[in-house]
Amino acid sequence: MRRNLIGPVAMAFVALLAVTGSVPAYAVAPDAHSSPEQNVPMSTPAQSLQVSPAATITIQRDGYTSAAAPKPKPKPKPVAQVQATSVAVGTGQGWLLPVSGRISSAFGPRPNAPVAGVSSFHKGADIAAPCGQPVRAAQAGTVIEAGYQGSYGNWVLIDHGNGIQTGYAHSSQNLVVKGQRVAAGATVALVGSTGASSGCHVHFETRVGGAQVDPVPFMSSWGIRLG
């Protein structure tokens, strides 16, 4: 019985070897150079990158240009120049000081005349000042007299209208002529000592309605202080 079993078993083993030898190679081991990923088609559509044109940026400038730049402020005048301007212009409604200096002889009675031959009543105010200093018109007006006049020496008389006149005597030189129109502060003469005079000064007269009046209160009424 043992021999009877060996026969069928041996034949079955031989049959198994035959089946194994007939199986194709690709059924036993896949190709080492192939992979499932390489054989799978790409189903995802290709992606593309599009760059849009750069956005245009407009810069709004302000309205200032080099031409519209503020102009530099003028430099302030030196103190000395401001003071000189203040003296020339004065403070009283167009009236100003004819010359800077002290009053050496006031208006009114003068029993002890400084110079022989002059009136005992002083008709103006003498303002002592250095010879050659400008004598200025106390107010705008028209020159009605200009020349040498006896004890007055070089004399200038200006009519300001409304019956008001001012006179300037003893000048070393007159700088205006009769009929000339002058502005307030215009130089009409230079301080001197001509005529009946004992030194450099201006004999300053103020007349209202043809009569001499005291220059000190008259000028004070216009905001100007003499002396």
C-alpha positions in Angstrom: 0.0 0.0 0.0 2.9 2.3 0.7 4.1 1.9 -2.9 0.7 2.7 -4.1 0.8 6.1 -2.4 4.2 7.1 -3.6 3.2 7.0 -7.2 0.4 9.5 -7.1 2.4 11.9 -4.9 5.4 11.9 -7.2 3.2 12.5 -10.2 1.5 15.5 -8.4 4.9 17.0 -7.6 6.0 16.7 -11.2 2.8 18.4 -12.3 3.4 21.2 -9.9 6.9 21.8 -11.3 5.5 21.9 -14.8 3.0 24.5 -13.9 5.6 26.6 -12.2 7.9 26.5 -15.2 5.2 27.6 -17.6 4.2 30.8 -15.7 5.5 33.9 -17.6 8.2 36.0 -16.1 6.1 39.1 -15.8 3.6 37.2 -13.7 6.3 36.3 -11.2 8.3 39.6 -10.8 7.5 43.0 -12.3 10.0 44.9 -14.4 12.4 46.7 -12.2 12.4 49.8 -14.5 8.6 50.3 -14.6 6.6 51.9 -11.9 2.8 52.4 -11.6 3.3 56.3 -11.3 5.0 56.4 -14.7 2.2 54.6 -16.5 -0.6 56.7 -15.0 -1.5 59.6 -17.3 -1.6 63.2 -15.9 -5.2 64.2 -15.7 -4.6 67.5 -14.0 -4.6 70.5 -16.5 -1.3 72.4 -16.7 -1.2 75.6 -14.6 0.0 78.9 -16.1 1.1 82.2 -14.4 0.0 85.4 -16.0 1.5 88.8 -14.8 -0.8 91.7 -15.3 0.7 95.1 -16.3 1.9 97.1 -13.3 -0.6 99.6 -11.9 0.0 103.2 -12.7 0.3 105.4 -9.6 -0.4 109.1 -10.1 1.3 111.4 -7.5 -0.6 114.6 -6.8 1.8 117.4 -6.1 0.8 120.3 -4.0 0.3 123.7 -5.5 3.6 125.2 -4.4 6.3 125.8 -6.9 9.6 127.6 -6.8 7.8 130.7 -8.2 5.1 130.5 -5.6 7.5 130.3 -2.7 7.0 133.1 -0.1 9.3 136.1 -0.5 11.8 136.6 2.2 10.9 139.2 4.7 12.9 142.4 4.4 15.6 142.8 7.1 14.7 145.3 9.9 16.3 148.7 9.7 19.2 149.4 12.0 18.2 151.2 15.2 20.1 154.4 14.2 18.3 154.6 10.9 14.9 154.2 12.6 15.7 156.9 15.0 16.8 159.3 12.2 13.5 158.6 10.4 11.5 159.3 13.5 13.2 162.7 13.9 12.6 163.6 10.3 8.9 162.6 10.2 7.8 163.8 13.6 4.6 162.8 15.3 2.1 165.7 14.6 -0.2 165.4 11.6 2.5 166.2 9.0 4.4 168.7 11.2 8.0 168.0 12.2 11.0 169.4 14.0 12.9 171.8 11.7 16.3 171.1 13.5 17.5 169.3 16.5 19.0 171.4 19.3 18.3 173.3 22.5 16.5 176.6 22.6 19.1 179.3 23.3 16.7 182.3 23.2 12.9 182.0 23.7 10.1 184.0 22.1 9.0 187.2 23.9 10.6 190.3 25.5 14.4 190.4 25.5 15.7 193.4 27.4 19.3 192.3 27.1 19.7 191.8 23.3 22.6 189.4 22.5 23.5 191.5 19.5 23.3 195.3 19.0 20.6 196.6 16.7 18.1 193.8 17.2 14.6 194.2 18.6 14.0 194.0 22.3 11.1 191.7 21.5 12.2 188.3 20.1 9.7 187.3 17.4 10.8 183.6 17.2 12.7 180.9 19.1 16.5 180.4 18.5 17.5 176.8 18.3 21.2 176.2 18.7 22.7 173.7 16.3 26.0 173.0 14.5 26.7 175.0 11.4 26.0 173.1 8.2 23.3 170.9 9.7 20.1 170.6 7.5 17.2 172.9 8.2 14.0 171.2 7.3 10.5 172.5 6.3 8.3 172.0 9.4 5.3 171.4 7.1 4.6 171.2 3.3 4.0 174.5 1.6 5.2 177.1 -0.9 8.3 179.2 -0.5 7.2 182.9 -0.6 10.5 184.5 0.4 14.1 183.2 0.0 17.2 185.5 0.2 19.3 187.7 2.3 17.2 190.0 4.6 19.1 192.4 6.9 19.5 191.2 10.5 17.9 187.8 9.5 20.8 187.0 7.2 19.8 184.2 4.8 16.1 183.9 5.3 13.3 181.5 4.0 9.6 182.0 4.6 7.1 179.2 3.7 3.4 179.5 3.4 1.4 176.4 4.5 -2.1 177.7 3.8 -4.9 178.7 6.1 -2.9 181.8 7.2 0.0 179.7 8.7 3.7 180.4 7.8 7.0 179.4 9.2 10.4 181.2 8.8 14.0 180.2 9.1 16.8 182.7 9.6 20.6 183.1 9.9 21.3 180.1 7.6 24.7 179.7 6.0 23.0 178.8 2.7 19.5 178.7 1.3 18.6 175.7 -0.8 15.2 176.7 -2.1 13.9 179.6 -4.3 10.8 181.7 -4.2 7.8 180.0 -5.6 9.2 176.5 -5.0 6.8 173.9 -3.6 8.4 171.9 -0.7 7.3 168.8 1.2 7.3 168.4 4.9 10.9 167.5 6.0 12.5 168.9 2.8 15.9 170.5 3.4 15.4 174.2 2.7 18.7 175.6 4.2 21.8 174.9 6.2 22.4 176.1 9.8 24.6 179.2 9.9 25.3 182.5 11.7 24.6 185.1 9.0 23.0 188.5 9.8 22.7 189.7 13.4 23.9 186.5 15.0 26.3 185.5 17.7 26.7 181.9 16.8 25.4 178.9 14.8 21.6 178.6 15.3 18.2 178.7 13.5 15.9 181.6 14.3 12.5 179.8 13.8 9.3 181.8 13.5 5.7 180.7 13.3 3.1 183.2 12.0 -0.7 182.9 12.1 -2.7 185.5 10.2 0.5 187.5 9.6 1.4 187.8 13.3 4.3 186.1 15.0 3.3 183.6 17.7 5.4 181.7 20.2 6.8 178.6 18.3 6.9 176.4 21.4 3.2 176.2 22.2 2.3 176.4 18.5 4.4 173.3 17.6 3.3 171.6 20.8 -0.3 171.9 19.6 0.8 169.7 16.6 2.6 167.2 18.8 6.1 168.6 18.2 8.4 169.6 21.0 11.1 172.2 20.3 14.4 172.1 22.0 
